[in-house]
Amino acid sequence: MNMINSNSNRERRDLCELLVPILVCGLCIGQAWAQDAGKKSALVQLQATVTSAAGGFRWAPEKAPKGPISIIISAPDRKIYVYRNGVEIGRAPVTGLDNARLAGTFVYSADSTVDSSGRRDWIYTASVGKKAPSLKDMEDRTSIDPSFKQDVRALITPGTTLVITNATVSSQTHSRPGFNILTTVAAR
């Protein structure tokens, strides 16, 4: 009987590890498309992308001029991805993630306060996996191009979503446009 419960718990944990990043991304994308459904054609227009040869990052905030910000840090990809209104507006390599020892997916929300050193405070909201990493320790142990980091910090407002995961970011972990987890439209 214990083996059945153990397998069942393991299957639930495996399923949660798969679904949490998908649901978080889907929520952000669904919210973005619901807010700006009428501006779809404007979002598709491609403009010049800023690329740093030294840092290897891409930054194109004009691809989505407004909307909620979501940030995903993927340990296996060794990258940070920035989305606005469900559209990727930037990505950059992250070094030092091997030291973070991530075991799961962790979701944070930006608070309205900052600490004494001027760094944003984050509220830990959800996880699948072991103990959530300390964001301040993680920032000290990892390295992101300073110019990219400055651009991203300028966009962070209270409620910005940060996902730190040991999963890769790919087309299988993204929701399609129009995907909604929650809606204010009444069921028919």
C-alpha positions as CSV (number, residue, x, y, z in Angstrom):
1,M,0.0,0.0,0.0
2,N,2.8,2.4,0.8
3,M,4.4,1.8,-2.6
4,I,1.1,2.7,-4.3
5,N,0.9,6.0,-2.3
6,S,4.6,6.7,-3.0
7,N,4.2,6.1,-6.7
8,S,1.0,8.2,-6.7
9,N,2.7,11.1,-4.8
10,R,5.7,10.9,-7.2
11,E,3.4,11.0,-10.2
12,R,1.6,14.0,-8.8
13,R,4.9,15.7,-8.1
14,D,6.1,15.0,-11.6
15,L,2.9,16.3,-13.0
16,C,3.1,19.5,-10.9
17,E,6.7,20.1,-12.0
18,L,5.5,20.0,-15.6
19,L,2.3,22.0,-15.1
20,V,3.4,24.9,-12.9
21,P,5.6,26.6,-15.5
22,I,3.0,26.0,-18.2
23,L,0.2,27.4,-16.0
24,V,2.3,30.4,-14.9
25,C,3.3,31.2,-18.5
26,G,-0.3,30.6,-19.7
27,L,-1.7,32.9,-17.1
28,C,0.6,35.7,-18.1
29,I,0.0,35.1,-21.8
30,G,-3.7,34.7,-21.4
31,Q,-3.9,37.9,-19.4
32,A,-1.9,39.7,-21.9
33,W,-4.0,38.6,-24.9
34,A,-7.2,39.3,-23.1
35,Q,-6.0,42.9,-22.3
36,D,-4.7,43.7,-25.8
37,A,-6.6,41.4,-28.2
38,G,-7.4,44.3,-30.5
39,K,-3.7,45.2,-30.9
40,K,-2.6,41.8,-32.1
41,S,-1.3,43.1,-35.4
42,A,0.8,45.8,-33.7
43,L,2.4,43.1,-31.5
44,V,3.4,41.0,-34.5
45,Q,5.3,43.9,-36.2
46,L,9.0,43.2,-35.9
47,Q,11.3,46.1,-35.2
48,A,15.0,46.3,-34.7
49,T,16.3,44.1,-31.9
50,V,19.2,45.3,-29.8
51,T,21.9,42.6,-29.5
52,S,25.0,42.9,-27.5
53,A,27.9,41.0,-29.0
54,A,29.8,41.1,-25.7
55,G,27.0,39.9,-23.5
56,G,25.1,37.9,-26.1
57,F,21.7,39.3,-25.1
58,R,18.7,40.3,-27.1
59,W,16.6,43.3,-26.0
60,A,13.5,44.4,-28.1
61,P,11.0,46.1,-25.7
62,E,9.2,47.7,-28.7
63,K,7.9,44.2,-29.7
64,A,5.3,44.7,-26.9
65,P,5.2,48.3,-25.7
66,K,3.0,47.7,-22.7
67,G,1.5,45.0,-20.6
68,P,2.4,42.8,-17.6
69,I,6.0,41.7,-17.3
70,S,7.0,38.0,-16.6
71,I,10.6,36.9,-16.1
72,I,11.7,33.3,-16.3
73,I,15.2,32.1,-15.3
74,S,15.9,28.6,-16.6
75,A,18.8,26.7,-15.0
76,P,19.2,24.1,-17.8
77,D,19.0,26.8,-20.5
78,R,21.3,29.1,-18.4
79,K,19.2,32.0,-19.6
80,I,16.9,34.7,-18.4
81,Y,13.8,35.4,-20.5
82,V,11.7,38.5,-20.3
83,Y,8.1,38.6,-21.6
84,R,5.8,41.6,-21.8
85,N,2.2,41.0,-22.6
86,G,3.1,37.4,-23.4
87,V,5.7,38.4,-26.0
88,E,9.4,37.7,-25.5
89,I,11.1,41.1,-25.4
90,G,14.5,39.9,-24.1
91,R,16.8,37.1,-23.2
92,A,20.3,36.9,-21.9
93,P,22.8,34.2,-20.7
94,V,23.1,33.7,-16.9
95,T,26.3,32.3,-15.5
96,G,26.7,30.8,-12.0
97,L,23.3,28.9,-12.1
98,D,25.2,25.6,-11.4
99,N,25.8,26.9,-7.9
100,A,22.1,27.6,-7.3
101,R,21.2,23.9,-7.0
102,L,17.6,24.4,-8.2
103,A,15.3,21.5,-7.5
104,G,11.9,22.5,-8.9
105,T,10.0,25.6,-10.1
106,F,9.6,28.6,-7.9
107,V,7.3,31.6,-8.5
108,Y,7.7,35.1,-7.0
109,S,5.8,38.3,-7.3
110,A,7.5,41.7,-7.1
111,D,6.6,43.7,-4.0
112,S,6.3,47.5,-3.8
113,T,9.2,47.7,-1.3
114,V,13.0,47.6,-1.8
115,D,15.7,46.6,0.7
116,S,18.4,48.9,2.2
117,S,20.7,48.2,-0.8
118,G,17.9,49.3,-3.3
119,R,17.1,45.8,-4.5
120,R,13.4,44.9,-5.1
121,D,11.7,42.8,-2.5
122,W,9.9,39.7,-3.8
123,I,7.0,37.7,-2.4
124,Y,7.4,33.9,-2.7
125,T,4.0,32.7,-4.0
126,A,4.3,29.0,-5.2
127,S,6.6,26.2,-5.8
128,V,7.0,22.6,-6.9
129,G,10.1,21.1,-5.5
130,K,12.4,21.6,-2.5
131,K,13.1,24.8,-0.6
132,A,12.9,28.0,-2.6
133,P,16.2,29.7,-3.3
134,S,17.1,33.0,-1.6
135,L,16.8,35.6,-4.4
136,K,19.5,37.8,-2.8
137,D,21.9,34.9,-2.5
138,M,21.1,33.8,-6.0
139,E,21.8,37.3,-7.4
140,D,25.1,37.4,-5.6
141,R,26.2,34.0,-7.1
142,T,25.0,34.5,-10.6
143,S,26.0,37.0,-13.3
144,I,23.9,38.7,-16.0
145,D,25.1,41.3,-18.4
146,P,24.8,44.6,-16.4
147,S,23.2,46.5,-19.2
148,F,20.5,43.8,-19.7
149,K,19.9,43.7,-15.9
150,Q,19.5,47.5,-15.8
151,D,16.9,47.4,-18.7
152,V,15.0,44.6,-17.0
153,R,15.0,46.3,-13.6
154,A,13.5,49.4,-15.1
155,L,10.4,47.4,-16.2
156,I,9.8,45.6,-12.9
157,T,6.8,47.0,-11.0
158,P,4.7,45.5,-8.1
159,G,3.1,42.3,-9.4
160,T,5.8,41.4,-11.9
161,T,6.1,37.6,-12.0
162,L,9.4,35.9,-11.6
163,V,9.7,32.1,-12.3
164,I,12.9,30.3,-11.4
165,T,13.0,26.8,-12.7
166,N,15.0,23.7,-13.4
167,A,12.9,23.1,-16.6
168,T,13.8,24.3,-20.1
169,V,11.8,27.0,-21.9
170,S,10.6,25.7,-25.2
171,S,7.5,25.7,-27.4
172,Q,6.2,22.8,-25.2
173,T,6.2,25.1,-22.1
174,H,4.4,28.0,-23.7
175,S,0.7,28.4,-24.2
176,R,-0.8,29.4,-27.5
177,P,-2.3,32.9,-27.9
178,G,-5.8,33.2,-26.5
179,F,-5.2,30.6,-23.7
180,N,-7.0,31.7,-20.5
181,I,-6.8,30.1,-17.1
182,L,-9.2,32.7,-15.6
183,T,-11.7,34.9,-17.3
184,T,-14.4,37.3,-16.4
185,V,-16.7,36.1,-19.2
186,A,-19.7,34.1,-17.9
187,A,-20.0,30.5,-19.0
188,R,-22.8,29.8,-21.4
